[in-house]
Amino acid sequence: MSIRIKGLAFAYRNFVLRVDELAFSSGKVTSIVGPNGAGKTTLLKCISAVLPVKKGTLYVDGKDIATLKSYERARLISYVPQEHGAAFNFVVLDFVLMGRAAYVPLFSVPSKEDVRIAAAALDFVGLGGFAERTYAEPGRWPSNRKSSFSMNRLHSSTPSMNARFWSSCGSWPWRKKRPFS
């Protein structure tokens, strides 16, 4: 999966992000580094379509992101924010299962296969034992554990581009775990 940006511009009231040309090759890990306020998160939000972009400025595998339907974008790109404030106290498995939303038809419930994929994502990183615990209970989880659940939500969405947008590498859930060793 490749990303190509050409002529991207996005503005907040006191900040303008301009990217004349930038490309990310498939099969590689890319880090975006810079000082606070430089536009790293804004760029990642534009790439993941959290923020709107104009037609003809952002392509994922040759597809113009601005012309895709939301479920088509969701199947291509996932976004994990730095912090996630849950409005409801879901159990962890249901929170991770929300990553499958792009594959569940409107007014339907997730299939047994969707539940299996979400549970497998938790098991993969050794968090399967937390599946039935509540997610949003104040003070229940350290922020790095909540980050792990958010990453599992991304993994359960099975996007073509497994984009992990993280700004604090100290909380990366895979930092100590070696799933393939």
TORKOL-4160 file (C-alpha; in steps of 0.2 Angstrom, whole numbers, padded with zeros to 4 digits, m for minus):
181
<pt num="1" X="0000" Y="0000" Z="0000"/>
<pt num="2" X="0007" Y="0017" Z="m0005"/>
<pt num="3" X="0003" Y="0035" Z="m0001"/>
<pt num="4" X="0006" Y="0049" Z="m0012"/>
<pt num="5" X="0002" Y="0067" Z="m0007"/>
<pt num="6" X="0003" Y="0082" Z="m0020"/>
<pt num="7" X="m0002" Y="0100" Z="m0016"/>
<pt num="8" X="m0010" Y="0096" Z="0001"/>
<pt num="9" X="m0016" Y="0111" Z="0011"/>
<pt num="10" X="m0025" Y="0112" Z="0027"/>
<pt num="11" X="m0028" Y="0126" Z="0039"/>
<pt num="12" X="m0033" Y="0129" Z="0057"/>
<pt num="13" X="m0036" Y="0147" Z="0063"/>
<pt num="14" X="m0018" Y="0150" Z="0067"/>
<pt num="15" X="m0009" Y="0136" Z="0058"/>
<pt num="16" X="m0007" Y="0131" Z="0040"/>
<pt num="17" X="0000" Y="0114" Z="0034"/>
<pt num="18" X="0006" Y="0114" Z="0016"/>
<pt num="19" X="0014" Y="0098" Z="0008"/>
<pt num="20" X="0019" Y="0101" Z="m0010"/>
<pt num="21" X="0024" Y="0083" Z="m0013"/>
<pt num="22" X="0027" Y="0068" Z="m0002"/>
<pt num="23" X="0026" Y="0049" Z="m0004"/>
<pt num="24" X="0026" Y="0034" Z="0007"/>
<pt num="25" X="0031" Y="0017" Z="m0001"/>
<pt num="26" X="0022" Y="0001" Z="0004"/>
<pt num="27" X="0030" Y="m0012" Z="0015"/>
<pt num="28" X="0040" Y="0001" Z="0025"/>
<pt num="29" X="0039" Y="0009" Z="0042"/>
<pt num="30" X="0039" Y="0028" Z="0041"/>
<pt num="31" X="0042" Y="0040" Z="0056"/>
<pt num="32" X="0037" Y="0058" Z="0055"/>
<pt num="33" X="0047" Y="0068" Z="0067"/>
<pt num="34" X="0047" Y="0086" Z="0072"/>
<pt num="35" X="0044" Y="0099" Z="0086"/>
<pt num="36" X="0027" Y="0101" Z="0095"/>
<pt num="37" X="0016" Y="0111" Z="0083"/>
<pt num="38" X="0024" Y="0107" Z="0067"/>
<pt num="39" X="0009" Y="0098" Z="0060"/>
<pt num="40" X="0014" Y="0080" Z="0062"/>
<pt num="41" X="m0003" Y="0075" Z="0069"/>
<pt num="42" X="m0012" Y="0086" Z="0057"/>
<pt num="43" X="m0004" Y="0078" Z="0042"/>
<pt num="44" X="m0008" Y="0060" Z="0049"/>
<pt num="45" X="m0026" Y="0066" Z="0052"/>
<pt num="46" X="m0027" Y="0072" Z="0034"/>
<pt num="47" X="m0019" Y="0055" Z="0027"/>
<pt num="48" X="m0032" Y="0045" Z="0037"/>
<pt num="49" X="m0047" Y="0057" Z="0032"/>
<pt num="50" X="m0051" Y="0062" Z="0049"/>
<pt num="51" X="m0048" Y="0080" Z="0042"/>
<pt num="52" X="m0055" Y="0084" Z="0025"/>
<pt num="53" X="m0044" Y="0085" Z="0010"/>
<pt num="54" X="m0047" Y="0092" Z="m0007"/>
<pt num="55" X="m0049" Y="0080" Z="m0022"/>
<pt num="56" X="m0033" Y="0076" Z="m0031"/>
<pt num="57" X="m0022" Y="0079" Z="m0016"/>
<pt num="58" X="m0020" Y="0062" Z="m0007"/>
<pt num="59" X="m0020" Y="0045" Z="m0015"/>
<pt num="60" X="m0019" Y="0028" Z="m0007"/>
<pt num="61" X="m0014" Y="0014" Z="m0019"/>
<pt num="62" X="m0019" Y="0026" Z="m0033"/>
<pt num="63" X="m0036" Y="0029" Z="m0026"/>
<pt num="64" X="m0041" Y="0047" Z="m0022"/>
<pt num="65" X="m0046" Y="0047" Z="m0004"/>
<pt num="66" X="m0058" Y="0062" Z="m0006"/>
<pt num="67" X="m0068" Y="0053" Z="m0018"/>
<pt num="68" X="m0071" Y="0036" Z="m0008"/>
<pt num="69" X="m0086" Y="0032" Z="0002"/>
<pt num="70" X="m0082" Y="0032" Z="0021"/>
<pt num="71" X="m0083" Y="0013" Z="0022"/>
<pt num="72" X="m0071" Y="0011" Z="0008"/>
<pt num="73" X="m0059" Y="0023" Z="0017"/>
<pt num="74" X="m0061" Y="0013" Z="0033"/>
<pt num="75" X="m0056" Y="m0003" Z="0024"/>
<pt num="76" X="m0040" Y="0005" Z="0018"/>
<pt num="77" X="m0035" Y="0016" Z="0033"/>
<pt num="78" X="m0036" Y="0015" Z="0051"/>
<pt num="79" X="m0032" Y="0029" Z="0063"/>
<pt num="80" X="m0028" Y="0027" Z="0082"/>
<pt num="81" X="m0028" Y="0043" Z="0091"/>
<pt num="82" X="m0016" Y="0047" Z="0105"/>
<pt num="83" X="m0029" Y="0048" Z="0118"/>
<pt num="84" X="m0047" Y="0040" Z="0117"/>
<pt num="85" X="m0061" Y="0046" Z="0128"/>
<pt num="86" X="m0075" Y="0033" Z="0128"/>
<pt num="87" X="m0092" Y="0040" Z="0131"/>
<pt num="88" X="m0099" Y="0023" Z="0136"/>
<pt num="89" X="m0092" Y="0010" Z="0147"/>
<pt num="90" X="m0090" Y="m0004" Z="0134"/>
<pt num="91" X="m0082" Y="m0021" Z="0138"/>
<pt num="92" X="m0065" Y="m0022" Z="0130"/>
<pt num="93" X="m0070" Y="m0035" Z="0117"/>
<pt num="94" X="m0085" Y="m0024" Z="0111"/>
<pt num="95" X="m0073" Y="m0009" Z="0110"/>
<pt num="96" X="m0061" Y="m0019" Z="0099"/>
<pt num="97" X="m0075" Y="m0026" Z="0089"/>
<pt num="98" X="m0079" Y="m0008" Z="0084"/>
<pt num="99" X="m0064" Y="m0009" Z="0073"/>
<pt num="100" X="m0075" Y="m0021" Z="0062"/>
<pt num="101" X="m0088" Y="m0007" Z="0059"/>
<pt num="102" X="m0083" Y="m0005" Z="0040"/>
<pt num="103" X="m0088" Y="m0023" Z="0037"/>
<pt num="104" X="m0104" Y="m0024" Z="0046"/>
<pt num="105" X="m0120" Y="m0019" Z="0035"/>
<pt num="106" X="m0130" Y="m0004" Z="0041"/>
<pt num="107" X="m0143" Y="m0009" Z="0055"/>
<pt num="108" X="m0134" Y="m0026" Z="0057"/>
<pt num="109" X="m0124" Y="m0033" Z="0071"/>
<pt num="110" X="m0107" Y="m0040" Z="0070"/>
<pt num="111" X="m0105" Y="m0058" Z="0064"/>
<pt num="112" X="m0097" Y="m0073" Z="0073"/>
<pt num="113" X="m0082" Y="m0070" Z="0061"/>
<pt num="114" X="m0081" Y="m0052" Z="0067"/>
<pt num="115" X="m0081" Y="m0057" Z="0085"/>
<pt num="116" X="m0068" Y="m0071" Z="0081"/>
<pt num="117" X="m0057" Y="m0058" Z="0073"/>
<pt num="118" X="m0058" Y="m0045" Z="0087"/>
<pt num="119" X="m0055" Y="m0059" Z="0100"/>
<pt num="120" X="m0040" Y="m0065" Z="0090"/>
<pt num="121" X="m0033" Y="m0047" Z="0090"/>
<pt num="122" X="m0034" Y="m0047" Z="0109"/>
<pt num="123" X="m0026" Y="m0064" Z="0110"/>
<pt num="124" X="m0012" Y="m0060" Z="0098"/>
<pt num="125" X="m0005" Y="m0047" Z="0110"/>
<pt num="126" X="m0009" Y="m0057" Z="0126"/>
<pt num="127" X="m0024" Y="m0047" Z="0131"/>
<pt num="128" X="m0038" Y="m0060" Z="0128"/>
<pt num="129" X="m0040" Y="m0061" Z="0147"/>
<pt num="130" X="m0047" Y="m0043" Z="0148"/>
<pt num="131" X="m0060" Y="m0046" Z="0134"/>
<pt num="132" X="m0075" Y="m0045" Z="0147"/>
<pt num="133" X="m0069" Y="m0031" Z="0158"/>
<pt num="134" X="m0075" Y="m0014" Z="0156"/>
<pt num="135" X="m0065" Y="m0001" Z="0146"/>
<pt num="136" X="m0070" Y="0016" Z="0152"/>
<pt num="137" X="m0071" Y="0014" Z="0171"/>
<pt num="138" X="m0061" Y="0029" Z="0178"/>
<pt num="139" X="m0044" Y="0024" Z="0185"/>
<pt num="140" X="m0046" Y="0006" Z="0179"/>
<pt num="141" X="m0033" Y="0006" Z="0166"/>
<pt num="142" X="m0016" Y="0014" Z="0164"/>
<pt num="143" X="m0015" Y="0024" Z="0148"/>
<pt num="144" X="m0003" Y="0012" Z="0140"/>
<pt num="145" X="m0016" Y="m0002" Z="0142"/>
<pt num="146" X="m0030" Y="0008" Z="0135"/>
<pt num="147" X="m0018" Y="0012" Z="0120"/>
<pt num="148" X="m0015" Y="m0007" Z="0118"/>
<pt num="149" X="m0034" Y="m0009" Z="0117"/>
<pt num="150" X="m0035" Y="0005" Z="0104"/>
<pt num="151" X="m0021" Y="m0004" Z="0094"/>
<pt num="152" X="m0031" Y="m0020" Z="0094"/>
<pt num="153" X="m0046" Y="m0011" Z="0088"/>
<pt num="154" X="m0035" Y="m0006" Z="0073"/>
<pt num="155" X="m0029" Y="m0023" Z="0071"/>
<pt num="156" X="m0047" Y="m0030" Z="0071"/>
<pt num="157" X="m0052" Y="m0018" Z="0057"/>
<pt num="158" X="m0039" Y="m0027" Z="0045"/>
<pt num="159" X="m0036" Y="m0012" Z="0034"/>
<pt num="160" X="m0025" Y="m0014" Z="0018"/>
<pt num="161" X="m0014" Y="m0001" Z="0026"/>
<pt num="162" X="m0011" Y="m0004" Z="0044"/>
<pt num="163" X="m0007" Y="0014" Z="0048"/>
<pt num="164" X="m0002" Y="0016" Z="0066"/>
<pt num="165" X="m0002" Y="0034" Z="0071"/>
<pt num="166" X="0006" Y="0036" Z="0088"/>
<pt num="167" X="0016" Y="0050" Z="0095"/>
<pt num="168" X="0022" Y="0042" Z="0111"/>
<pt num="169" X="0033" Y="0027" Z="0107"/>
<pt num="170" X="0035" Y="0024" Z="0126"/>
<pt num="171" X="0017" Y="0017" Z="0126"/>
<pt num="172" X="0018" Y="0006" Z="0110"/>
<pt num="173" X="0010" Y="m0010" Z="0116"/>
<pt num="174" X="0022" Y="m0021" Z="0105"/>
<pt num="175" X="0038" Y="m0013" Z="0112"/>
<pt num="176" X="0041" Y="m0028" Z="0123"/>
<pt num="177" X="0031" Y="m0042" Z="0115"/>
<pt num="178" X="0039" Y="m0052" Z="0101"/>
<pt num="179" X="0024" Y="m0061" Z="0093"/>
<pt num="180" X="0035" Y="m0070" Z="0080"/>
<pt num="181" X="0049" Y="m0075" Z="0091"/>
